[in-house]
Amino acid sequence: MGRGALVCLGVAALTAMSAVSAPVASAATALPLSGFGDVVVDSVHQRVFVSGGASSNGVAVADFSGRVRAVIENQPGADGLELSGDGTRLFVALSAGDGISVVDTSTLAETARYPTGAGSCPTHLARTGGVVWFGYGCVDGNWSGKIGRLDPAAAEPVQGDQQGATRFQRAPLLASSGTEQGPLVAGQLSLSQSTVQVYTVSGTALTAGASGDVVGAGLADLDVTGDGATLFSAAGGRDRVEAFATADLARRGAYAARPRPAAVSLAPDSAYVAAGALTNDSSDVLIYRVGGATPVNTVALDSGETVQPRGLAWSADQRTLFVVTRHNNDPQPRLEVERYPVG
């Protein structure tokens, strides 16, 4: 749900923010990464974690103003990111390291690393309660993508091959509300006709539910409402972000997002949705009230900036939207900070 965590704002921070009466966009900050994998927000420590993807070796740590404060190194192929429910641990999928690392969000020190098997390439993460699910598979195009489970409290923490009969062309993108009951949604990325599979969660077991190709071609991002009832998708073959019931994939609405939607992120209260597209339009990110027909805000990015796939994340208090972009064809990611995205 969204890409945020718990909030703990000091009095000084609240005073400074309350003095701002309109959305203010920061200048984009170049991050010391060779590419982009994922972004999550730790509102307890007011930090933004950005991974560099399969070709990288680290996770950049920025503050809420967008300034880089540290880089967590020795994270080969740092890709998918997920916070624990209490925000004390950051899980990092090591797509070039065949493992999932655990980082203390207070000290930024790695405290554990769980091997996922030789040649597994864990890439995408999602959490239901205390269980972290990972989409894995090293080779694109050979339908070897699978879903694994990491339960740090279990005697055997890592279990692979949890996807049942569903086949995935590559490591599936995963999304969940974060609650123990899920659901967990898995999507086929970047296909000419992408599909999604919804799973119900019972403890550490997945049961396949609704599935279909309703999201269209070129799926790039997924998010799920806090109650688990609605799935939001961004797919490049559409010109809008779309919503579907997780029970049966019935349509639940659409939100115009300009050509090639690439990112969607629900606010922590699931009342607003942010949508970004791979276009050089000067106002790439649109904010809608869920169920609304017109944007409540249009965020203007810097000239030449485009939103990266899965590059949107909210702070827990919804006063800040973090946007990961790239400048023209430069693969180095940049971070923009948008204040008061819902006014």
Protein Blocks (a to p, Z undefined) as FASTA:
>chain_A
ZZbddddddfklmmmmmmpcbdcdddddddfbfbdfbdcddfknopadddebjmbcbdcd
ddfkopafbdcehiehiabdcddfkopaccdddfknopaddddfklopafbdcdebehkl
pabdcdehjbccddedjbghilpaccddddfkbmblbaghklojadcfbacddddehian
lpaddddehiabdcddddddehjaccdddddjknoghiabdcddfkopaccdddfkbcbd
cdddfklopaebdcdebehiabdcddfklpaccdddddfbfblbccddehiabdfbdcdd
dehiacdehiaccdfklpaccddddehjbfbdcddddehklZZ
